Amino acid sequence: MADRSYDCVVIGSGPGGYVAAIRAAQLGMKTVVVEKDKVGGRCLNYACIPAKAVLRVADVLQEVRDAGEFGITVADPTVDYAAVCERRRKVVETLTGGVAGLLKKNGVDVLEGQGTLAGDGTVQAGGETLTVARATILATGSVKKPIPGTRFGGRVIGTEEAWAFDDLPGRLAVVGAGASGTEIASAYVRLGVETLLFEGLDRVLPSEDADISKAAQRIFRRQGIEVHTGTFVEDVQDAGDRVTFTHGDQRDEADWLVIAAGRGPDVEGLGLDAAGVKLDGRGLIAVDGALRTSAGRVYAIGDLVAGPALAHKASDEGIIAVEDAAGRQTHPLVQVDIPRATFCTPNVASFGLTEEQAREAGHDVVVGRVQYGAVGAGTVYGDRTGIIKIVGDKRYGELLGGHIVGSKSTEMIQELVNVKALEGGYPEVARMVHGHPTLSEAVMEAARAADGWLIHG
C-alpha cells in the first residue's frame, strides 16, 4: 500500500524540475518535488547562479578600473573577497528562497530524499512510497566528470567548488575552455588571480563559430589569462597545499586545478534498469519529442537527455513533458535554435548553425559580419571590438544562425532567436527599425551586410 498518491512526481528541483512542477500544478495535477539536496538544484545553489554572482563582481571591478576612459578618476579598487562571498551567498539564498516560495504558492509539495523509480507507477522517496497517476519527471541534472588519469578530491576540483572559494587563490589552472571554463578563467583573472586555461582542441569555446572564438581568445589573453590550446593536462598530482601537472613538455603547478571539461547525467540511484528506462548510445536517457522515456508515464528532461546542457532548455522541456502528460498538444524543441550564452568577458552568445556547419549541411551560405564600432553605441558605451555575425542561406533569405561576442551579447542574441522562431529571415531583420543609439543596431547592420547593403561599415 502506497503512503501517498500524486498525479505528478518530479525528481529534482533545478530549473527543469521546479518549472515542470509548477506547470503541472497549474494544469490541475497534484504534484510533489523530490529533492535529495537543496531546492533549486545544482544550478541555483552551486553552478549558474553563484557563477554569475562572482562574474558580476568581476564586471563591476573592471568598470571601475576603466573609469578613467570616461573622465572619472577613482582610487585603485581593492577586492574584499569576504564581502564577495557574502553577496554570493545572499544571491543564492534569495533565489532559492524564491523558488521555494513559488512551489508553495502553487501548492506543490516538497519531499526531501533520493527519488527512485520502483515500478508499477510508484516512486520510492524519503522512506515513503508514492503512487503516480499521470507522470514521473526525471530532472536530476548532471554531475562533474574527471579527465582521464585524474579523480576529484583535495586540490583537484570541479566547477561547483571553483565558485565556492572562501579565499582567492594565488594561481588557478582551469582545464576545459568551453562555457564553464572560460567563465571561471574570466572571473578570477579580473579578480587578481594568476589564471591558466587549457583546451585540448585548437581554440577556446570550440563549439562556437570560429570567428567568435578567435576574437574571444584574443581578449582573454589581453586580460591576462595564460591560454593554452591544443594542449592536454596530464600527470596530475595533489601535493597537499598545491597541485602539480604537466602540459606539453612543461611541469607546472597551481593552488587549485579546476576540471571543466565535461559532465555526465546524474542517474545514480534513479532505478532506471528496474523501471525499464533505456539509455541511448551516449549514456543519456532516450526520449522522444515529448520527452517520454521507454517506460510508461516516465519522462526525462534537461541534462539527462540529448541536447545542450542549459538551464533554459531544461525548463522548456519540463513544460513540454507535463503538458504532454496532461493531454495537451506539444511540439519538440528545435535543439539547434536554443540560445547559448556564456557570461565570460567578453560575453559570447549564439544560436543555430555556425558558418562551417551551414556549409557542411550544403546551404548556399551568406555571411553578414560587423563590429560594434560600426554603430554609434559601440563608441558611446566603450566597446568597439565586439562582433556580430549572421549566417544565412541566400535562396530564401533564411536565418541559419547568429553569433555575437561583446558587451550585452547574451541579451542581444534573443532578437535573432525570436525572428527565426517566427519564421523571419535576415532581410526582415535588416529592415526592422532599431532604436538609436543602441548596440542592437549592430544586429540590424549585420543583417544588412548579409542582405548585401550594409550602411555603416
C-alpha positions in Angstrom: 0.0 0.0 0.0 1.4 3.3 -1.1 1.9 6.1 1.5 0.8 8.9 -0.7 -0.7 9.4 -4.2 0.1 12.2 -6.7 -0.7 12.9 -10.3 2.8 14.1 -10.9 6.1 13.3 -9.2 9.2 15.4 -10.2 12.6 14.1 -9.1 14.9 17.0 -8.9 14.2 20.7 -8.2 16.6 22.5 -10.6 15.4 24.8 -13.4 13.9 21.9 -15.2 12.3 20.2 -12.2 10.8 23.1 -10.4 9.4 24.7 -13.6 7.8 21.3 -14.5 6.3 21.0 -11.1 4.7 24.5 -11.2 3.4 23.9 -14.7 1.9 20.6 -13.6 0.2 22.3 -10.6 -1.2 25.0 -13.0 -2.7 22.2 -15.1 -4.5 20.8 -12.0 -2.2 18.0 -11.1 -1.5 17.1 -7.5 2.3 17.4 -7.6 5.3 16.7 -5.4 9.0 17.5 -6.0 11.6 15.1 -4.6 15.0 16.7 -3.9 18.0 14.9 -2.3 19.9 18.1 -1.6 18.6 21.7 -1.7 15.6 23.3 -3.5 16.9 24.9 -6.7 19.3 22.1 -7.6 22.9 22.5 -8.6 22.1 25.4 -10.9 20.8 27.8 -8.3 22.9 26.5 -5.4 26.3 25.6 -6.8 26.7 26.5 -10.5 24.8 29.0 -12.7 23.8 31.5 -10.0 26.9 31.5 -7.9 28.9 31.8 -11.1 27.0 34.9 -12.3 27.2 36.5 -8.9 31.0 36.3 -8.9 31.2 37.2 -12.6 29.1 40.3 -11.9 31.7 41.4 -9.2 34.5 41.0 -11.8 32.5 43.1 -14.3 31.9 45.9 -11.8 35.6 45.8 -10.8 36.6 46.1 -14.5 34.2 49.0 -15.0 35.8 50.8 -12.0 39.3 50.2 -13.5 38.2 51.6 -16.8 36.5 54.7 -15.3 39.4 56.9 -16.4 38.4 56.4 -20.0 35.2 58.1 -19.2 36.7 61.0 -17.4 36.2 59.7 -13.9 39.1 59.5 -11.5 38.9 56.9 -8.8 41.4 55.2 -6.5 42.8 51.9 -7.4 40.0 49.4 -6.3 40.6 46.6 -4.0 38.6 43.4 -3.6 37.1 42.5 -0.2 36.6 38.8 -1.1 34.8 38.0 2.2 32.2 40.6 1.1 32.1 39.0 -2.3 31.4 35.6 -0.7 28.6 37.1 1.4 26.9 38.7 -1.6 27.2 35.4 -3.5 25.5 33.6 -0.5 22.7 36.2 -0.4 22.1 36.0 -4.1 21.8 32.2 -3.9 19.6 32.4 -0.7 17.3 35.0 -2.3 16.7 32.9 -5.5 16.4 29.5 -3.9 14.0 31.1 -1.3 12.0 32.5 -4.3 11.8 29.0 -5.9 10.6 27.5 -2.6 8.0 30.3 -2.3 6.8 29.6 -5.9 6.4 25.9 -5.2 4.4 26.6 -2.0 2.3 29.3 -3.8 1.3 26.7 -6.4 0.5 24.0 -3.9 3.5 21.8 -4.8 4.7 19.5 -2.0 8.4 19.1 -1.4 9.9 15.8 -0.2 13.5 15.5 0.9 15.3 12.4 -0.2 16.6 10.3 -3.1 13.8 9.6 -5.6 13.9 6.1 -7.1 11.7 4.5 -9.7 10.1 1.5 -8.1 8.0 0.1 -11.0 4.2 -0.3 -11.3 3.7 3.5 -11.3 5.5 4.1 -7.9 8.4 6.1 -6.7 10.4 5.5 -3.5 11.4 8.7 -1.8 12.2 9.8 1.7 11.2 6.5 3.2 7.8 6.7 1.5 6.2 5.0 -1.5 4.5 7.5 -3.9 1.9 6.3 -6.4 2.0 8.3 -9.6 -1.2 8.6 -11.6 0.0 10.5 -14.6 3.7 11.4 -14.8 7.1 11.0 -13.2 9.5 13.6 -14.4 13.2 12.8 -14.1 15.1 16.1 -13.7 18.2 15.3 -11.7 20.7 17.2 -13.9 24.4 16.3 -14.3 27.5 15.6 -12.3 31.1 16.5 -12.9 33.4 14.2 -14.7 37.2 14.0 -14.3 39.6 14.0 -17.2 41.5 10.7 -17.9 44.0 9.8 -15.3 42.6 12.1 -12.6 40.0 12.0 -9.8 38.3 14.7 -7.8 39.5 15.4 -4.3 41.9 17.7 -2.5 43.2 20.3 -4.8 41.5 18.8 -7.9 38.0 20.2 -8.1 35.0 20.7 -10.3 33.3 23.9 -11.4 30.9 23.9 -8.4 33.8 24.1 -5.9 35.5 26.8 -8.1 32.6 29.2 -7.5 32.7 28.5 -3.7 36.2 29.6 -2.8 36.4 31.1 0.7 39.6 32.9 -0.2 41.0 34.0 -3.6 43.7 31.6 -4.8 47.0 32.9 -6.0 47.3 30.7 -9.1 44.5 28.8 -10.7 44.6 26.2 -13.5 41.4 25.5 -15.5 41.1 22.5 -17.8 38.4 22.9 -20.5 37.8 26.2 -22.3 34.1 25.7 -23.0 31.4 27.9 -21.4 32.1 26.9 -17.8 35.9 27.0 -18.1 36.0 30.4 -19.8 33.6 31.9 -17.2 35.8 30.7 -14.4 39.0 32.0 -16.0 37.5 35.3 -17.0 36.1 35.9 -13.5 39.2 35.1 -11.5 41.8 36.7 -13.7 40.0 40.0 -13.3 39.8 39.5 -9.5 43.6 39.3 -9.5 44.2 35.6 -9.7 47.0 34.3 -11.9 45.0 32.1 -14.3 45.9 29.4 -16.8 43.3 28.0 -19.2 43.8 24.7 -21.1 41.9 23.3 -24.0 42.6 20.1 -25.9 41.2 21.4 -29.2 42.7 24.2 -31.3 40.7 27.1 -29.9 38.8 28.3 -26.9 35.0 28.0 -27.0 35.4 25.3 -29.6 31.6 24.8 -30.2 31.2 28.4 -31.1 31.7 29.9 -34.6 35.4 30.1 -35.4 35.4 33.9 -35.9 33.8 34.4 -32.5 36.0 32.1 -30.5 39.2 33.6 -32.1 38.0 37.1 -31.1 37.2 35.9 -27.5 40.6 34.2 -27.3 42.4 37.4 -28.2 40.6 39.3 -25.4 41.2 36.6 -22.9 44.9 36.9 -23.5 44.7 40.6 -23.3 43.0 40.3 -19.9 46.0 38.2 -18.7 44.7 34.7 -19.0 47.5 32.3 -20.0 45.7 30.4 -22.7 47.0 27.0 -23.9 45.1 25.5 -26.8 45.8 22.1 -28.4 47.2 21.2 -25.0 46.3 18.3 -22.7 46.9 18.3 -18.9 48.4 15.1 -17.6 50.2 13.5 -14.6 48.1 15.5 -12.1 49.5 15.2 -8.5 47.9 16.6 -5.4 50.7 17.9 -3.3 48.6 18.9 -0.3 49.0 22.7 -0.5 49.1 22.8 -4.3 48.6 20.6 -7.3 51.2 19.8 -9.9 50.7 18.7 -13.5 52.3 18.6 -16.9 51.2 20.2 -20.2 53.3 19.6 -23.3 56.9 19.2 -22.1 56.4 21.5 -19.1 55.9 20.7 -15.4 53.6 23.3 -13.7 51.7 23.9 -10.5 48.7 25.8 -9.2 46.8 26.3 -5.9 43.9 24.5 -7.5 43.2 22.6 -10.7 39.6 23.0 -11.9 38.3 20.4 -14.3 35.6 22.0 -16.5 35.9 19.5 -19.4 32.6 17.7 -19.3 29.7 16.4 -17.3 27.6 13.3 -17.2 23.9 12.6 -16.5 23.1 12.1 -12.8 21.3 8.8 -13.0 22.7 7.0 -9.9 20.0 5.8 -7.7 17.1 6.5 -10.1 16.4 2.8 -10.7 16.4 3.1 -14.4 17.1 -0.5 -15.2 14.4 -1.8 -12.9 11.9 0.6 -14.3 12.8 -0.3 -17.9 14.1 3.2 -18.8 16.5 2.8 -21.7 19.7 4.8 -22.5 20.9 6.0 -25.8 24.4 5.3 -27.3 25.9 8.2 -25.3 24.6 7.1 -21.9 21.8 9.6 -21.8 18.2 8.7 -21.3 16.5 8.0 -24.6 13.3 10.1 -25.1 11.0 11.1 -27.9 10.0 14.7 -28.9 7.6 14.9 -25.9 10.4 13.8 -23.5 8.7 10.3 -23.0 11.1 7.6 -22.0 10.7 3.9 -22.8 8.9 3.4 -19.5 5.2 4.3 -19.4 4.4 7.6 -17.8 8.1 8.4 -17.1 9.6 11.5 -18.7 13.2 12.8 -18.6 14.4 16.3 -19.2 17.4 18.6 -19.0 21.0 17.3 -18.8 19.6 13.7 -18.6 18.7 13.8 -22.3 20.3 14.8 -25.6 20.8 18.4 -26.5 22.7 21.4 -25.0 23.1 21.2 -21.2 21.4 24.5 -20.5 19.0 25.6 -17.7 16.5 27.3 -20.1 16.4 24.2 -22.3 15.6 22.0 -19.2 12.8 24.4 -18.2 11.2 24.3 -21.6 11.4 20.5 -21.7 9.8 20.3 -18.2 6.8 22.3 -19.6 6.6 20.1 -22.7 6.7 16.9 -20.6 3.9 17.9 -18.2 1.7 19.3 -20.9 2.0 16.1 -22.8 1.1 14.2 -19.6 -1.9 16.5 -19.3 -3.0 15.5 -22.8 -2.1 18.8 -24.4 -0.6 19.1 -27.9 3.1 19.8 -27.7 6.0 20.3 -30.1 9.6 19.1 -29.8 12.3 21.7 -29.2 14.4 22.6 -32.2 17.7 22.0 -30.3 20.0 23.9 -32.7 17.9 27.1 -32.3 18.1 27.2 -28.5 20.1 30.3 -27.5 23.5 29.7 -26.0 25.0 32.2 -23.6 28.5 32.4 -22.0 29.0 35.1 -19.4 32.7 35.5 -19.6 34.1 38.9 -20.6 33.6 39.4 -23.5 30.1 37.9 -23.4 29.5 35.2 -26.1 26.1 34.3 -27.3 24.8 32.3 -30.3 22.1 30.1 -31.8 21.7 28.0 -34.8 24.4 26.9 -37.2 28.0 28.1 -37.4 29.3 29.1 -40.8 31.2 25.9 -41.0 28.2 23.8 -40.1 26.0 25.6 -42.6 28.5 24.9 -45.4 28.8 21.3 -44.4 25.0 21.0 -44.5 25.0 22.1 -48.1 23.5 25.6 -47.7 24.2 28.4 -50.1 25.8 30.4 -47.3 25.8 34.1 -47.0 27.5 35.9 -44.0 26.9 39.3 -42.6 29.6 40.5 -40.2 30.1 43.8 -38.4 31.9 45.1 -35.4 30.2 47.0 -32.6 32.2 50.0 -33.7 30.1 50.2 -36.9 27.3 51.8 -34.9 27.4 54.8 -32.6 26.6 52.9 -29.4 29.8 50.9 -29.7 31.8 54.1 -29.3 29.5 55.7 -26.7 29.5 52.7 -24.4 33.1 51.8 -24.9 33.0 48.5 -26.8 34.1 48.9 -30.5 35.6 45.4 -30.7 32.5 43.3 -30.3 31.5 41.3 -33.4 28.1 40.2 -34.7 28.0 37.5 -37.3 24.8 36.4 -39.1 24.8 33.1 -41.1 22.1 32.8 -43.7 21.0 30.9 -46.9 20.8 33.1 -50.0 17.9 31.4 -51.7 15.1 32.5 -49.4 16.9 34.8 -47.0 16.8 32.1 -44.3 18.4 32.9 -41.0 20.5 29.9 -40.1 22.5 31.2 -37.2 23.6 34.2 -35.1 26.8 34.6 -33.3 27.9 37.6 -31.1 30.9 38.3 -29.0 30.9 41.5 -27.0 29.0 43.5 -24.4 25.4 42.5 -23.8 25.6 39.8 -26.4 23.7 37.4 -24.1 20.7 39.8 -24.3 21.0 40.8 -28.0 21.0 37.2 -29.3 17.4 36.8 -28.4 16.3 39.1 -31.2 17.7 36.7 -33.8 16.2 33.7 -31.9 12.8 35.3 -32.0 13.0 36.2 -35.6 13.9 32.6 -36.5 11.1 31.2 -34.3 8.6 33.5 -36.1 9.9 32.3 -39.5 11.6 35.5 -40.4 14.9 35.8 -42.2 17.8 38.2 -42.2 16.2 40.5 -44.8 13.4 41.2 -42.2 16.0 42.0 -39.5 17.7 44.3 -42.0 14.5 46.4 -42.4 13.3 46.4 -38.8 13.6 49.9 -37.2 16.0 49.7 -34.2 16.4 52.4 -31.6 19.4 54.7 -31.8 22.0 54.7 -30.4 21.8 51.1 -29.3 24.1 48.1 -29.7 21.2 46.3 -31.2 21.6 48.5 -34.3 24.7 46.4 -35.0 22.5 43.3 -35.3 20.5 45.2 -38.0 23.7 46.2 -39.8 25.0 42.6 -39.7 21.7 41.6 -41.3 22.1 44.3 -43.9 25.6 43.1 -44.6 24.2 39.6 -45.2 21.5 41.1 -47.5 24.1 43.0 -49.5 23.5 46.6 -48.5 25.5 47.4 -45.3 25.1 51.1 -44.5 27.6 51.6 -41.6 30.7 49.7 -42.3 
